[in-house]
Amino acid sequence: MLNLDDYAKLVEGKTCPRCGEKLPPKIGHRLDPKHGFDVEGFPARLMLYVTCSKCGYVWELVELLGEVVGKLGGSEETSGEKKVYGG
């Protein structure tokens, strides 16, 4: 199971698809027991995200990293359909 620092490493070197700014490797999180990720040190699943420091867009890790994060057990909802990755 990965911790927040491990997830932050996945963001290192990535740029915001919206404005091109390098994304900060600081992972935000909120409780999401139904669709989130299991994260070391937390009793419930978390939705993980990173916020662009230039345009302010909030990117969920599944949205930003797609299959890389998907293989770690996250999920996303698209057009009302839930896609579960690796879980």
Buried (B, 14 or more C-beta within 10 A) or exposed (E): EBEBEEBBEBBEEBEBEEEEEBBBBEBBBEEBEEBBBBBEEBEEBBBBBBBBEEEEBEBBBBBBBEEEBBEBBBBBEEEEEEEEBEE
